[in-house]
Amino acid sequence: MQQLRQSSRAADNLHSLEEKARFVLDLLRADIRSAGFWGLSSDPRALRAAAGTSIRCGGTDIGAWAFRFESYVAAAGSWPLPCPPYRNGRQPGTDVLEIRRAGPATTGVDSQRLQVHSSRREGVVFSASSLPALEGETELRDLVVHAWYVAAHSSHESGEPSLRRKTLVRGGSLRDEEILSGVEDFQVRLALDLDGDGRADRVIDPGAPAAPGARVVAVRFWLLLRHDSAETGYADARTYAYADRAARSFDDSRRRLLVAGSEMVANARR
């Protein structure tokens, strides 16, 4: 009877981890797939921020970081922002994934939001009560800026790591939101197109130098999830080796699930 209960709990815990993994994978893939989309203007070099436009994080102007439109996908092995991660703690050794893009089309100007006004020739990021003047057919969308990372704590429990996201919100600031608690690790690799044919020629880890003019065409990522409670009769004796992580084991009673995903960047072609 005890063995039956343990088997049932093991199945429930694994199912819970698999459901959480599917949720996170769907969110990440959708964000990566849409990176570098700027409305009618397909060239990030033709996109500019209007004078006086800014984004703040923790009271600091981070426009120089947020408005790197050509870096529509970027990855960092160290903390890239001047404002701190949640509760000043990023999970050691984890990566940060940055996404910049335009969101769904909108019909109304909102002076409290940063928006992208685009034509076939150019685009302007602005925050004002009226549209910047552009010639020809135009389109209006909200600006999306995300930084995905793993914090050392969750909003539910100190010391419980969580996948979180800095996200641009109304008012022109970055808000830190929890996506999922129990995520121990997040690793990223970027696939680069070096010759402009839209195909991956090289894969790099965060922080590795990229050739001038290289464009990110796909992202490979790994997530290590653990259950939120110990499991009686279970010992995690597995050895985990993935991305550029050295092989490691935990030897505890928390059930884990390592998932890997990849996604093409739909707007990577020039």
Secondary structure, 3 states (H helix, E strand, C coil): CHHHHHHHHHHHHHHHHHHHHHHHHHHHHHHHHHCCCCCCCCCHHHEEECCCCCCEECCEECHHHHCCCCCCEEEECCCCCCCCCHHHCECCCCCEEEEEEEEEECCCCCCCCCEEEECCCCEEEECCCCCCCCCCCCEEEEEEEEEEEEECCCCCCCCCCEEEEEEEECCCEEEEEEEEECEEEEEEEEEEECCCCCCCCEEECCCCCCCCCCEEEEEEEEEEEECCCCCCCCCCCCCECCCCCCCECCCCCCCEEEEEEEEECCCCCC
